[in-house]
Amino acid sequence: MKINCNKCKNEVITINFSEEQKLDLYILMQNDLKVFIEKKLIDEFNLDKKEAKIIIQHLNNRNGRCAECEFEKLNGEYIECPNCGAFNYNLNEPMFNLEFCSHLEWSLDFKNIENEKIKYYAKTFWCDGINHLPEDTKSLLYHNIENNKQIITKAWIGYGGDEIYEMKIKFGKKAIENYKNNKSLIECIPGNNENPNWIKLFMEDKKIEIQLK
Protein backbone atom coordinates (compact mmCIF):
# COMPACT_ATOMS: atom_id res chain seq x y z
CA MET A 1 0.00 0.00 0.00
CA LYS A 2 1.16 3.53 -0.76
CA ILE A 3 0.14 6.89 0.65
CA ASN A 4 0.86 10.40 -0.62
CA CYS A 5 2.70 12.72 1.75
CA ASN A 6 1.16 16.18 1.53
CA LYS A 7 4.39 17.77 2.74
CA CYS A 8 7.08 16.30 0.45
CA LYS A 9 4.66 15.10 -2.28
CA ASN A 10 6.34 11.70 -2.43
CA GLU A 11 4.54 8.38 -2.44
CA VAL A 12 5.38 6.46 0.73
CA ILE A 13 5.13 2.68 0.89
CA THR A 14 3.38 1.69 4.12
CA ILE A 15 4.52 -1.59 5.65
CA ASN A 16 2.75 -3.48 8.41
CA PHE A 17 5.75 -4.17 10.63
CA SER A 18 5.77 -6.90 13.26
CA GLU A 19 6.55 -6.06 16.90
CA GLU A 20 10.12 -7.33 16.46
CA GLN A 21 10.63 -5.32 13.26
CA LYS A 22 9.30 -2.20 15.00
CA LEU A 23 11.74 -2.80 17.84
CA ASP A 24 14.66 -3.16 15.42
CA LEU A 25 13.71 0.08 13.66
CA TYR A 26 13.22 1.86 16.99
CA ILE A 27 16.69 0.88 18.23
CA LEU A 28 18.34 1.83 14.94
CA MET A 29 16.54 5.20 14.91
CA GLN A 30 17.53 5.85 18.55
CA ASN A 31 21.16 5.30 17.55
CA ASP A 32 20.81 7.31 14.30
CA LEU A 33 21.84 4.29 12.21
CA LYS A 34 19.78 5.10 9.15
CA VAL A 35 22.19 3.35 6.79
CA PHE A 36 21.36 0.07 8.56
CA ILE A 37 17.64 0.81 8.33
CA GLU A 38 18.04 1.33 4.60
CA LYS A 39 19.77 -2.04 4.23
CA LYS A 40 17.12 -3.75 6.37
CA LEU A 41 14.28 -2.33 4.28
CA ILE A 42 15.95 -3.31 1.02
CA ASP A 43 16.89 -6.82 2.16
CA GLU A 44 13.74 -7.76 4.07
CA PHE A 45 11.05 -6.03 2.05
CA ASN A 46 12.51 -6.13 -1.45
CA LEU A 47 12.51 -2.35 -1.85
CA ASP A 48 14.81 -0.28 -4.00
CA LYS A 49 17.13 2.39 -2.55
CA LYS A 50 14.79 5.29 -3.35
CA GLU A 51 11.75 3.60 -1.77
CA ALA A 52 13.77 2.81 1.37
CA LYS A 53 15.08 6.38 1.69
CA ILE A 54 11.55 7.78 1.40
CA ILE A 55 10.36 5.48 4.19
CA ILE A 56 13.27 6.54 6.42
CA GLN A 57 12.38 10.18 5.80
CA HIS A 58 8.97 9.47 7.33
CA LEU A 59 10.12 7.43 10.34
CA ASN A 60 9.99 9.65 13.41
CA ASN A 61 12.51 8.76 16.12
CA ARG A 62 10.13 9.63 18.95
CA ASN A 63 6.57 8.35 19.04
CA GLY A 64 4.16 11.29 18.89
CA ARG A 65 6.66 13.79 17.48
CA CYS A 66 6.54 14.70 13.78
CA ALA A 67 9.68 13.87 11.81
CA GLU A 68 9.26 17.05 9.78
CA CYS A 69 8.11 19.87 12.08
CA GLU A 70 8.48 18.23 15.55
CA PHE A 71 4.81 18.73 16.41
CA GLU A 72 4.48 16.61 19.57
CA LYS A 73 0.91 15.33 19.66
CA LEU A 74 0.65 12.73 16.90
CA ASN A 75 -1.84 10.10 17.97
CA GLY A 76 -1.71 6.70 16.30
CA GLU A 77 0.43 4.97 13.71
CA TYR A 78 0.56 5.83 9.98
CA ILE A 79 -0.74 9.33 10.50
CA GLU A 80 -0.64 12.75 8.87
CA CYS A 81 0.70 15.57 11.00
CA PRO A 82 -2.12 18.08 11.63
CA ASN A 83 0.44 20.88 11.83
CA CYS A 84 2.46 20.47 8.62
CA GLY A 85 0.69 17.71 6.68
CA ALA A 86 3.69 15.35 6.66
CA PHE A 87 3.03 11.63 6.74
CA ASN A 88 4.57 9.90 9.78
CA TYR A 89 4.89 6.20 10.44
CA ASN A 90 4.74 7.11 14.16
CA LEU A 91 5.37 3.48 15.08
CA ASN A 92 4.54 2.42 18.61
CA GLU A 93 7.71 2.32 20.67
CA PRO A 94 8.26 0.03 23.67
CA MET A 95 6.58 1.26 26.83
CA PHE A 96 9.98 0.93 28.45
CA ASN A 97 11.25 4.13 26.88
CA LEU A 98 12.94 7.45 27.56
CA GLU A 99 9.80 9.02 29.04
CA PHE A 100 9.26 6.17 31.49
CA CYS A 101 12.93 6.06 32.50
CA SER A 102 12.90 9.81 33.17
CA HIS A 103 9.86 9.46 35.45
CA LEU A 104 11.40 6.49 37.24
CA GLU A 105 14.65 8.40 37.73
CA TRP A 106 12.84 11.24 39.51
CA SER A 107 10.70 8.81 41.54
CA LEU A 108 13.62 7.06 43.23
CA ASP A 109 13.66 8.00 46.91
CA PHE A 110 16.69 6.46 48.59
CA LYS A 111 15.39 7.36 52.05
CA ASN A 112 12.89 4.53 51.58
CA ILE A 113 15.06 1.64 50.46
CA GLU A 114 14.42 -1.79 51.96
CA ASN A 115 17.84 -2.48 53.52
CA GLU A 116 17.86 -0.86 56.96
CA LYS A 117 21.64 -1.33 57.33
CA ILE A 118 22.50 1.06 54.51
CA LYS A 119 19.64 3.57 54.74
CA TYR A 120 21.83 6.10 56.54
CA TYR A 121 24.57 5.90 53.91
CA ALA A 122 22.24 5.93 50.92
CA LYS A 123 19.70 8.55 51.96
CA THR A 124 21.54 11.29 50.03
CA PHE A 125 21.94 9.15 46.93
CA TRP A 126 20.33 10.34 43.74
CA CYS A 127 19.91 9.05 40.21
CA ASP A 128 21.25 10.90 37.20
CA GLY A 129 19.84 8.74 34.45
CA ILE A 130 18.50 5.31 33.48
CA ASN A 131 19.39 3.74 30.15
CA HIS A 132 16.19 3.17 28.15
CA LEU A 133 18.04 0.82 25.77
CA PRO A 134 19.14 -2.29 27.70
CA GLU A 135 22.03 -4.36 26.37
CA ASP A 136 19.61 -7.22 25.69
CA THR A 137 17.27 -5.26 23.45
CA LYS A 138 15.13 -8.36 22.81
CA SER A 139 14.10 -8.15 26.46
CA LEU A 140 11.83 -5.28 25.35
CA LEU A 141 9.60 -7.66 23.35
CA TYR A 142 6.31 -8.43 25.08
CA HIS A 143 6.69 -12.22 25.11
CA ASN A 144 10.03 -11.82 26.92
CA ILE A 145 8.47 -9.43 29.43
CA GLU A 146 5.65 -11.93 29.98
CA ASN A 147 8.09 -14.81 30.50
CA ASN A 148 10.90 -13.10 32.43
CA LYS A 149 8.90 -10.35 34.14
CA GLN A 150 11.92 -8.07 34.22
CA ILE A 151 14.25 -5.83 32.25
CA ILE A 152 17.90 -5.35 33.18
CA THR A 153 19.53 -2.07 32.26
CA LYS A 154 21.98 0.35 33.87
CA ALA A 155 21.53 3.49 35.93
CA TRP A 156 23.80 6.24 37.21
CA ILE A 157 23.41 6.38 40.99
CA GLY A 158 25.36 7.56 44.03
CA TYR A 159 26.21 10.62 46.09
CA GLY A 160 27.00 12.43 42.86
CA GLY A 161 24.72 10.31 40.67
CA ASP A 162 27.72 9.10 38.72
CA GLU A 163 28.32 5.47 39.71
CA ILE A 164 27.12 2.84 37.24
CA TYR A 165 24.67 0.36 38.77
CA GLU A 166 23.02 -2.67 37.22
CA MET A 167 19.29 -1.96 37.47
CA LYS A 168 16.81 -4.82 37.51
CA ILE A 169 13.26 -3.61 36.92
CA LYS A 170 10.71 -6.23 37.94
CA PHE A 171 7.24 -6.21 36.42
CA GLY A 172 4.17 -6.73 38.56
CA LYS A 173 0.77 -7.75 37.22
CA LYS A 174 -0.31 -4.20 36.31
CA ALA A 175 2.98 -3.44 34.53
CA ILE A 176 2.75 -6.62 32.44
CA GLU A 177 -0.85 -5.79 31.49
CA ASN A 178 0.07 -2.21 30.56
CA TYR A 179 2.99 -3.41 28.46
CA LYS A 180 0.72 -5.86 26.63
CA ASN A 181 -1.81 -3.12 25.86
CA ASN A 182 0.77 -0.47 24.93
CA LYS A 183 -0.18 1.67 27.94
CA SER A 184 2.26 3.79 29.88
CA LEU A 185 4.33 2.17 32.63
CA ILE A 186 4.55 5.47 34.49
CA GLU A 187 1.37 4.67 36.42
CA CYS A 188 3.01 1.41 37.54
CA ILE A 189 5.71 3.23 39.55
CA PRO A 190 4.70 2.80 43.21
CA GLY A 191 4.34 5.64 45.64
CA ASN A 192 6.17 5.14 48.92
CA ASN A 193 2.83 5.00 50.74
CA GLU A 194 1.77 2.09 48.48
CA ASN A 195 4.90 -0.02 48.81
CA PRO A 196 7.66 1.42 51.01
CA ASN A 197 10.06 -1.38 50.02
CA TRP A 198 9.84 -1.17 46.24
CA ILE A 199 13.53 -0.16 45.99
CA LYS A 200 16.28 -2.63 46.91
CA LEU A 201 19.84 -1.32 46.86
CA PHE A 202 23.01 -3.42 46.99
CA MET A 203 25.82 -0.90 47.35
CA GLU A 204 28.75 -3.34 47.42
CA ASP A 205 27.62 -5.11 44.26
CA LYS A 206 26.54 -1.86 42.53
CA LYS A 207 23.08 -3.27 41.88
CA ILE A 208 19.55 -1.97 42.37
CA GLU A 209 16.16 -3.69 42.04
CA ILE A 210 12.91 -1.89 41.33
CA GLN A 211 9.49 -3.53 41.76
CA LEU A 212 6.75 -2.06 39.58
CA LYS A 213 3.08 -2.57 40.40
C-alpha positions as CSV (number, residue, x, y, z in Angstrom):
1,M,0.0,0.0,0.0
2,K,1.2,3.5,-0.8
3,I,0.1,6.9,0.7
4,N,0.9,10.4,-0.6
5,C,2.7,12.7,1.7
6,N,1.2,16.2,1.5
7,K,4.4,17.8,2.7
8,C,7.1,16.3,0.5
9,K,4.7,15.1,-2.3
10,N,6.3,11.7,-2.4
11,E,4.5,8.4,-2.4
12,V,5.4,6.5,0.7
13,I,5.1,2.7,0.9
14,T,3.4,1.7,4.1
15,I,4.5,-1.6,5.6
16,N,2.7,-3.5,8.4
17,F,5.8,-4.2,10.6
18,S,5.8,-6.9,13.3
19,E,6.6,-6.1,16.9
20,E,10.1,-7.3,16.5
21,Q,10.6,-5.3,13.3
22,K,9.3,-2.2,15.0
23,L,11.7,-2.8,17.8
24,D,14.7,-3.2,15.4
25,L,13.7,0.1,13.7
26,Y,13.2,1.9,17.0
27,I,16.7,0.9,18.2
28,L,18.3,1.8,14.9
29,M,16.5,5.2,14.9
30,Q,17.5,5.9,18.6
31,N,21.2,5.3,17.5
32,D,20.8,7.3,14.3
33,L,21.8,4.3,12.2
34,K,19.8,5.1,9.1
35,V,22.2,3.3,6.8
36,F,21.4,0.1,8.6
37,I,17.6,0.8,8.3
38,E,18.0,1.3,4.6
39,K,19.8,-2.0,4.2
40,K,17.1,-3.7,6.4
41,L,14.3,-2.3,4.3
42,I,16.0,-3.3,1.0
43,D,16.9,-6.8,2.2
44,E,13.7,-7.8,4.1
45,F,11.0,-6.0,2.0
46,N,12.5,-6.1,-1.5
47,L,12.5,-2.3,-1.8
48,D,14.8,-0.3,-4.0
49,K,17.1,2.4,-2.6
50,K,14.8,5.3,-3.4
51,E,11.7,3.6,-1.8
52,A,13.8,2.8,1.4
53,K,15.1,6.4,1.7
54,I,11.5,7.8,1.4
55,I,10.4,5.5,4.2
56,I,13.3,6.5,6.4
57,Q,12.4,10.2,5.8
58,H,9.0,9.5,7.3
59,L,10.1,7.4,10.3
60,N,10.0,9.7,13.4
61,N,12.5,8.8,16.1
62,R,10.1,9.6,19.0
63,N,6.6,8.4,19.0
64,G,4.2,11.3,18.9
65,R,6.7,13.8,17.5
66,C,6.5,14.7,13.8
67,A,9.7,13.9,11.8
68,E,9.3,17.1,9.8
69,C,8.1,19.9,12.1
70,E,8.5,18.2,15.5
71,F,4.8,18.7,16.4
72,E,4.5,16.6,19.6
73,K,0.9,15.3,19.7
74,L,0.7,12.7,16.9
75,N,-1.8,10.1,18.0
76,G,-1.7,6.7,16.3
77,E,0.4,5.0,13.7
78,Y,0.6,5.8,10.0
79,I,-0.7,9.3,10.5
80,E,-0.6,12.7,8.9
81,C,0.7,15.6,11.0
82,P,-2.1,18.1,11.6
83,N,0.4,20.9,11.8
84,C,2.5,20.5,8.6
85,G,0.7,17.7,6.7
86,A,3.7,15.3,6.7
87,F,3.0,11.6,6.7
88,N,4.6,9.9,9.8
89,Y,4.9,6.2,10.4
90,N,4.7,7.1,14.2
91,L,5.4,3.5,15.1
92,N,4.5,2.4,18.6
93,E,7.7,2.3,20.7
94,P,8.3,0.0,23.7
95,M,6.6,1.3,26.8
96,F,10.0,0.9,28.5
97,N,11.3,4.1,26.9
98,L,12.9,7.5,27.6
99,E,9.8,9.0,29.0
100,F,9.3,6.2,31.5
101,C,12.9,6.1,32.5
102,S,12.9,9.8,33.2
103,H,9.9,9.5,35.4
104,L,11.4,6.5,37.2
105,E,14.6,8.4,37.7
106,W,12.8,11.2,39.5
107,S,10.7,8.8,41.5
108,L,13.6,7.1,43.2
109,D,13.7,8.0,46.9
110,F,16.7,6.5,48.6
111,K,15.4,7.4,52.0
112,N,12.9,4.5,51.6
113,I,15.1,1.6,50.5
114,E,14.4,-1.8,52.0
115,N,17.8,-2.5,53.5
116,E,17.9,-0.9,57.0
117,K,21.6,-1.3,57.3
118,I,22.5,1.1,54.5
119,K,19.6,3.6,54.7
120,Y,21.8,6.1,56.5
121,Y,24.6,5.9,53.9
122,A,22.2,5.9,50.9
123,K,19.7,8.6,52.0
124,T,21.5,11.3,50.0
125,F,21.9,9.1,46.9
126,W,20.3,10.3,43.7
127,C,19.9,9.0,40.2
128,D,21.2,10.9,37.2
129,G,19.8,8.7,34.4
130,I,18.5,5.3,33.5
131,N,19.4,3.7,30.1
132,H,16.2,3.2,28.1
133,L,18.0,0.8,25.8
134,P,19.1,-2.3,27.7
135,E,22.0,-4.4,26.4
136,D,19.6,-7.2,25.7
137,T,17.3,-5.3,23.5
138,K,15.1,-8.4,22.8
139,S,14.1,-8.1,26.5
140,L,11.8,-5.3,25.3
141,L,9.6,-7.7,23.3
142,Y,6.3,-8.4,25.1
143,H,6.7,-12.2,25.1
144,N,10.0,-11.8,26.9
145,I,8.5,-9.4,29.4
146,E,5.7,-11.9,30.0
147,N,8.1,-14.8,30.5
148,N,10.9,-13.1,32.4
149,K,8.9,-10.3,34.1
150,Q,11.9,-8.1,34.2
151,I,14.3,-5.8,32.2
152,I,17.9,-5.4,33.2
153,T,19.5,-2.1,32.3
154,K,22.0,0.3,33.9
155,A,21.5,3.5,35.9
156,W,23.8,6.2,37.2
157,I,23.4,6.4,41.0
158,G,25.4,7.6,44.0
159,Y,26.2,10.6,46.1
160,G,27.0,12.4,42.9
161,G,24.7,10.3,40.7
162,D,27.7,9.1,38.7
163,E,28.3,5.5,39.7
164,I,27.1,2.8,37.2
165,Y,24.7,0.4,38.8
166,E,23.0,-2.7,37.2
167,M,19.3,-2.0,37.5
168,K,16.8,-4.8,37.5
169,I,13.3,-3.6,36.9
170,K,10.7,-6.2,37.9
171,F,7.2,-6.2,36.4
172,G,4.2,-6.7,38.6
173,K,0.8,-7.8,37.2
174,K,-0.3,-4.2,36.3
175,A,3.0,-3.4,34.5
176,I,2.7,-6.6,32.4
177,E,-0.8,-5.8,31.5
178,N,0.1,-2.2,30.6
179,Y,3.0,-3.4,28.5
180,K,0.7,-5.9,26.6
181,N,-1.8,-3.1,25.9
182,N,0.8,-0.5,24.9
183,K,-0.2,1.7,27.9
184,S,2.3,3.8,29.9
185,L,4.3,2.2,32.6
186,I,4.6,5.5,34.5
187,E,1.4,4.7,36.4
188,C,3.0,1.4,37.5
189,I,5.7,3.2,39.6
190,P,4.7,2.8,43.2
191,G,4.3,5.6,45.6
192,N,6.2,5.1,48.9
193,N,2.8,5.0,50.7
194,E,1.8,2.1,48.5
195,N,4.9,0.0,48.8
196,P,7.7,1.4,51.0
197,N,10.1,-1.4,50.0
198,W,9.8,-1.2,46.2
199,I,13.5,-0.2,46.0
200,K,16.3,-2.6,46.9
201,L,19.8,-1.3,46.9
202,F,23.0,-3.4,47.0
203,M,25.8,-0.9,47.3
204,E,28.8,-3.3,47.4
205,D,27.6,-5.1,44.3
206,K,26.5,-1.9,42.5
207,K,23.1,-3.3,41.9
208,I,19.6,-2.0,42.4
209,E,16.2,-3.7,42.0
210,I,12.9,-1.9,41.3
211,Q,9.5,-3.5,41.8
212,L,6.7,-2.1,39.6
213,K,3.1,-2.6,40.4
